[in-house]
């Protein structure tokens, strides 16, 4: 008599567990997790300025290759720095007469991360890019 309620309870738990984890017929389509993303303008001088674009990625598949970042319609190379628990992808958009030489291409596309999985090109829209306060490197350092 007690076996039927326990059996029914177990079946319910299994069904709830499967639907909560979305394991019925669905796979996680994102091959990585983005912890944060921001851009930060900087100023070196009146003629030299730029913007750093920074993305922190964790939980990524080993087969993924991060290619480039599109920011304000300009495709820029992504520089990868490994750190504990993930990687940092960074790019620089130089503005004005900059000493920084980066291969860029005007695309007009929205802000996005371009990556490849097994040779197939994919994109991830960067709709949550936060703006950080401008860094002014032109001011002399204050020594106390």
N, C-alpha and C positions, 0 to 999 in steps of 0.2 A: 504494500500500500504506500509506503514511503518512497519507493523507487520511482514512481511516475512523476511526482513533483520535482525530485532532484534531477531527473533526466530532462524534464521540460526547462528547468532553470539553467542547466548546462547548455542546452541548445540556444536559449535566449542570449546567454553570455557570449557564445561563439558568434552569433549573428551580429550582436552589438559591436564586438571587437573587430570583426571584419569590416563593417561599414564605417566605424570610426577611423580605422587606419587606411581606408580607401583602397583595400587590397582586392576588392572584387572588380576585376576587369580594368583596373586603372593602375598606371605606373606614374611615379613622380617624374614629370616631364622636365624639370629643372635639374641640370647636371651640376649645379653649384648653389651656394647660398651667399647672398650679399649682406654683410653685416652693416656696413655704412657706405655712403657715397656722398662726396661733397666737392665743391670747387672753391678755390680761394685766390682772389686776385692779389697781385703783388706789384710793387713799384720799385725799380732800381734807380731811375732818374726820370727827368721830365720826358725823355725820348724813349726810354726802355722800360717796358712793363710786360706783364703776362698774366696768365691764369694757370694754376695747378689744378688738375683734375685727379682725385684720389678715390679709389674703390678698394674696399677690403672684402676679400672672398674667402669663404671657408667651405668645408664639406664638398669639395669638387672631385669629379671623376678624374682618374689618372689619364684618360684618353683625351681630355680637353686641352686645347691650345688657344690661349688668349691672344688675339691678333691686334686689335686697335680699338680706339675710343673715338666716337664722333661727338663733338661738342660744338654747339653753335654753328652747325652745318659744316664743320671742318673735321676731316678724318685725320687722326693723329696716331702715331705708334704707341703701343702700351708697353711700359717698362715694368718688369716683374721683380719684386723683392720678396723673398721667402722669409716668413717669420713664424714663430711658434704658433701652431694651430691654424695656419692659413697663409695667404699671400696678400701683398699690396700691389695693386695695379695703379700706375701713375703715368700721367702724360702732362705735357706743358704746351700751352697755346701762347707762343710769343706774340707780342703786339709792339708795333713801332720798330725802331732800329735796334733790334735785339742781337746780342752776340751768340745767342742760342740758335743753333741750326738743327731743325727737326723737319724731316720729310712730312709734308702735310698735303692734303688734297681737299679742295672745296667740293662738297657733295650736295649740300642743301638738305641732307637727311636730318631727322630728329636726333636728339641726344641718345646714344646707344653704345653698348659694348658689343664688339664683333668678335666672335670666337668660332672655333672649328671643332667638330667631333667626328673622328674617323674621316677627315677630309671634307666633310659637309659644312658649309658656311651657315652660321646661325647668328641671330641678333637678340639682344636683351635690351629693351627700352629703359633708359635711365630717367624715369619720371619723378623720382624722389631725390634728385640732386639738391643738396642743401648748399646755400651760399654762406661761406665763412667771411669774417671781417678781413679787409684788405691789410696785407703786411707791407709796411713802408721800410724798405732797406736803405733808402736815401738819407734817412736821419742819422746823424752821428750817434754812436753808442755812448751811453752815459756810464762813466766809471765812477763808482762810489769809493 
